[in-house]
Amino acid sequence: MSKYIYGIDFGTSNSAISILDTETNEIIKTFNDASLIYFPQQISSRSPLEYFVGKIAVEKYVESEMQGRFMKSLKKILPKSSFTETRLYGKKITAEDLVCLILKYLKSQADTYINENVTKAIFGRPVVFDLKEEKDKLAQERLLRAAQMAGFDDVNFQMEPIAAAFTYERNIKKEELVLVADLGGGTSDFTLMKLGPDKIKNPDRKNDIIGQGGIYIGGDNFDSSIMWNKGTFHFGRGLTYRDFSNIVDVPKSFYLNICSWEKMNFFDSIRMQSNLKKFLHLTGNHPRFQNLVTLIKDNLGYAIFQSIEKTKIDLSDNEQIIFEFSKNGIEIKEPISIEEFSKEIIIEDLTKIQDYLLGFLEKSKVKADEIDTVFMTGGTSMVRPIKDFMIDLFGKEAIKSGDNFNSVVNGLSYSHVLF
């Protein structure tokens, strides 16, 4: 029996695997990479499906001049019962198949490092994959199947914010009441928990957990809002065409789809290409609608969302940023101030996160000033309006953060004592 166990954090934007030595209870190595898959173009459906994962997927995608299929935010399709399969060069691919490719990649890195085939792992999961119970259950079932397909036969699940709490707990000297805020690309999860150095090896932590909950909103929603407010106009939102004697708007669905990565992953169907051609004609070959055709035909979705994410990140340190995108004839140059970003562009989702957290504290019967520490983790915890709200609510002294990309995965490994 191996002395090693893996912690695996399959994330919306990034994924990670940590290797824990159960004899020393120390993590010996952590690998992380972007949750991206690239499938190069294939001529024959009889050929094995070639693919690349993580940063190398981006490199190969760029080298190919953006030919083939490029996918991200795959975690978001796990709870979607409407997604049953997609087709890749004649091959049927399920949600589990896609997730399995990323998990296999992570496992191969860890197995190679210790020269063992480790089959036991603690997988992270958000507090909510989806607000509907049946969809939440479906997401975990799919993740379990993907894990088994990737070679894991002993799988347990742990809530991601609880895992982050275990990482923070190893660095404190006295008992604290801690709110863990795990703010990722797809969800915002919260756990209120009593932590302390004397509790680390206690296998039963149920009495230490005061409350846990989450909302299906994260950094990807902020990206979508930037695309909707600052990008979609350049792709024809607001254009009209004549339908007999009526003036009709170009369907809004085009623009909702290009704001959502989990939809954009599968947007280049034959039917969609036909619709794009139809509406390009109806709009009189309008240059803005031609931009939409180019965006889809030339697989520029990842490139434009890279620009959007950079804009979001840069706004954390600047009062105003120019959202710029220039490729294949598409030219976008839109100024965005931090005030516009906070109070207009993301205000709806930001308010939902704020209201959820306030309700969570009320339900837990804990006041903000009773919390000793707010441990923030996840990429979205660095977004300025989120940080400003947390500081206003809890005070600057209470806010602490660790490794935003490894706190959860390391805590997953440490939580093996609970199983």
N, C-alpha and C positions, 0 to 999 in steps of 0.2 A: 504494500500500500504506500502510495506516494506521501511524502511529508509536505508536499506543496498543495496549495489551493489557490484558485484564481478569483479575484474580484473583477467583474465586468460591468462597465457602465456604457450601455449602448445609447448614445445620445442623438438628439435631433441634428446638431451641428458637428459635434465631435464625439468620438468613442474612445474608450481606454480599457486597458487590462493591467491589473497589478498582480504580482506573484508574491504570495506570503508563505514564509517558512513556518509551519505550525509548531515546530519544536522550539523556535526562538520567539515566535509571534512577532516577527519583524518582516517588513516588506523589503524584498531584495531588488525589485525592479518594477518600473511602471512604463508601459508603452501607451502612447496615445496618437491618434491621427484623425483627420477629418472623416466624417460619415458620408463619403462620396463613392460612387461607382461609375466607371466609364466603360462602355461596351463599344469597341471599335466596329466600324462597318464590316459586314461579312457578305461575301458574294453567295455562298452556298449555305443552306440551312442544315446540310449534313455535316458541316464542320463543327467541332467542339466550340462552345461559346467562350470567346476570349473576353477577359475583363481585367480592370485594374481598380485598386481600392486606395482611398486616401489621397495624400499629396501627389503621388505618382499618377493618379487618375487625372488630376488637373494638368500635369505636364504632358501626358499622352494626348489629352483632349486638345490642348493648345497646338501640339505638334501636328495633329491631324487636321488643323484649321477648322476645328469644331465640327467635324463629321462624326457620325455615330450617335449613340445615346448616352447622355450624361444625367445622372440622378443624384439628388440630395434630399434631405429632410424625410428619409424613408420611415423614420419612427412615427411620423404623422399618419401613415397609411395603415398602421397596425389596427386601430379601432374602427376602421371604415369597412363596414359590412358590404357596402356597395362595390368595393374593390375586391374582385375575385382573382383576376389575372391580367397580365399584359402580354403582348407578343413581342419577342425580340428575334428578328431574322427567322421567323417561322417557328420559333420555339415558345411554348407556353411557360410563363414565369409567374409564380405566385408571390404574395408579400413575404411569406416565409423564405422562399428561395432567395429573394433579394437581401433580406436581413442576414441570412445564413452566410452569404458571401463575405460580409463585413466581419461576422463573428469568426469565420474560418481564418480570415486574414490575421485578426488579433491573436487567435489561438496559436497559429503557426509561429508568430513572433515570439510568444512566451515559451512555447514548447522547444523551439530552437535554442533559446537562451539557456534553458536548464537541461536541455537534451533529454526530455521526458515527454510522454504523452499524458498530460493531466486531463482528467475527465470530470473533476469536481469543481464546481464554481458557484459563487453567490452573484446573482444578477440583480442589478438595480432596476427599479421601476418607479415611475412617478406616483405620487399619491393618487392622481387621477390621470389615466390615459384619456378618458372621456367621461363627461358628467352622467351619461346614461350607463347604468350598471351592466347591461348586456354587452355594450360596446367595450367597456372597460375589461370585462371578462374575456372577450374575444381577443383583445390586444395582448393580454398576458398569455393566453393559450397559443397565439401565433408566435410570440417571443420564445415560449418554451419549445415549441416544435422546431423553430429555427436553431435554438441552442442544441437540441438533440441531433438535428441534421449536421451540425457543425462538429459533432463528436463529444458532446458532454452528456453523460448518462446519470450524473448526480447533480441536480440543479435545485437551488433554493432561491427565493426572491426576498429582497429587502427594500423597503422604502428608501428612495434616494436621500431625502433630507435626514433620515435617521442615520444613514451611513455617514453623511457629512458630520453629524453630531459626534459619532465615534472618533472621527479624525480629530476634531477640535478637543475632545475630552482628554486626549493623550498629552495635551500641552497645558492643562490647568492645574493649579495647586490647591484649590479649595472647591467646595460644592457651589454650583451656580445654577440659576434658573436661566436657561438659554433658549432663545428663539432661533431656529435654523431656517434661513430663507434661501432655498435652492431655486435660483432663477435662471432657467435655461432658454433654449430656443423655442420649445414647444409648450412648456408649462411653468407655472410659478407655484412652488410647493412650500409648505410651512410645517414645522414640527416644534412644539413647545415641550421641553424636556429638562428634567433635573440631571445634571452631569456632575461628575466628581472623580478625583483620582482613585478613590476607594471603590468605585463602581465598575471599573474597567473590565474585570474578569467575572463579574456577576452574570450568569447565564440567563437570568430572568429580569428583564428590564421593563416589563409591562407597567409596573407601578410608577416607574420614572417618567413615563410618557403622559403628559397632561392633555395634549391635543395634537391632532395632525389633520391636515387638509390641503387642498390645492385648487387651482383654477386653470383651465385649459387655455392659458394665454401666456405668451413668452416673446422672446426677441424676434421670432419670425413674424409675429403679428405687427410689430413696429416696422419691420422691413416692408411688409405688405402695405401698410398705411403710407409709407413714403412713396412706394410705387403708385398707389392710387392717387395720391394728392399731387405728386410732382412728376410722375412718369406717364400715366395713361393718356393724358392730353396729347402727348407726342405720338401716340399710337392710334389716334382717331376717336377717343372718347368725346362725345358731343357732336360728332358728325351726323348728318341726316341724309336721307335719300328719298326719292319720290316713289311711292307705291300707289299706282293709278293716280287718284286725285289727292292723296294724302301725303303729308310730309312725316316721315317716320325716322326715329332715332336708330342708329346702328345698335344692334343688340348689346346690352350691358354685360351679358355673360362673357363676351370676349375679354373684357377688361377685369372682371372678377377672376377669371381663370389665370391671366398673366400676373395677377397679384399673389397667387397661391402656388407655392413650389410643389406641393403634393399633387396639384392638378396639372401644373406646367410640365411635370415629369412625363406625362402621358398625353401631351397636347398635340402631337404631330401625327394624328391619325389621318387616314385617307379621307374620312368624312370631314374632318376639320379643315384639311387642305382645300377640299371642294368648297366649303363655306367661305373660306378666306378669299378664294378666287371669285366667288359669286359677289361678295360685298365689295371687293375692290372694284368690280365693274359697276355696281350700283352707286358707288360714291364717286364715279367718274375718275377712277384711278387717282384718288386724292393722295398727295404725298404722305400725309400722316397715316392713312390706312396702309399705304405701301410699307411704311415703317413696321407695322404689325406683321405684315406678310414676311418681311425680311427677318424680323425677330424670331419668328417660328421656323421659317425655312432654313435659316442659317444657324439655328441652335444657339442663339445669343442670350438665352435666359440666365445661364450661370454667370456670364460676363456682366450683365447689367445688375444682377443682385450682388455681385462682388462690389460694384461701385456704390450700391445702396448701403451695404453693410459698412463700407469704409466711411461713408458720409455719417452714418449713425455713430460710429466709434469716434470720429474726429469731432463731433459735436459735444463730446464729453469734456473736451479741453478748449473749445473755441466758442465764441459767441455767434459766429456765422460761418457757414461752409457753403461752397458751391457743389451741388450734386452735378457731376459731369459724366457724360457717356458719349463716346464718339467711335462708331464702328460701322462699317459696311453702309455708309450713307446716313445712318441714324445719328443725329446730333442733339444732345440734351445738355443744357446749361441752366440749372435752376438754383437760385440762392435759397438757403434755409437757415433761419436763425434759431437759436436754442429756445427762444420764447415761442416761435411759431411751432417748432417741433413738440414742445411740451404742452402748449395750451391749445393747439389746433390739430396737428397731424396725428398725434398718438393719444389725445386727451380721452377718447372713449375707452380704449384698452387700459390706459394708465388709471383711470377712475375705477374701472372694474377691479383691478388688482388692489388698489387702495381700499375700496369698500369691502372687498373680500377679507383683507387682512384685519380691518377694524372689526368686522363681524366675527372673525375667527377668535380674536382676543376676547370679545364680549362673550362668545359661546364658551370659551375656556375659563371665564370668570377671572381673568388676569388683566390688570391695568398696565399700560405701557411703562410706567415708572417702576413697576415691580420686577421687571425683567433686567437681569444683571448684564446679559450680553446678547447682542444680535449678531449671529455668525452668518455672514453672507457669502454665498458661493454660486458658481455658474456664471457664464459669460454675460448674461443680461444684468447681473448685479453691478456691472461697471457702467451701465447706461445712466447718464447724469440725472434725469428726472426721477429715476428710481432711487438713486443714492440720496438725492435731496429730500425726497419724501421720508425715507427711513431716518435720516438725521433729524428732520423736523419732529418726527413722532417719538423717537427714542433718545435723542441726544447724541452728539458726535462721539462722546466717550464710550458709549455702549456698543458702537458699531465696530465689528472686527471682521476680517476676511482672511482666508488662507489661500491655498493654491486653487484658483477658480476652476481649473480643469482636472485636478487630481484629488480634491478633497473627498468627493463622492466615491470614486473607484477605490481609493485606499481604505476608506471606511467600510466598504463592502467586504474587503478581505478581513479586516479586523472583526467584523460581525460574525465570522464563522463560529465563534464560541456559542452563539445563540442557537445553532442548528445541530 
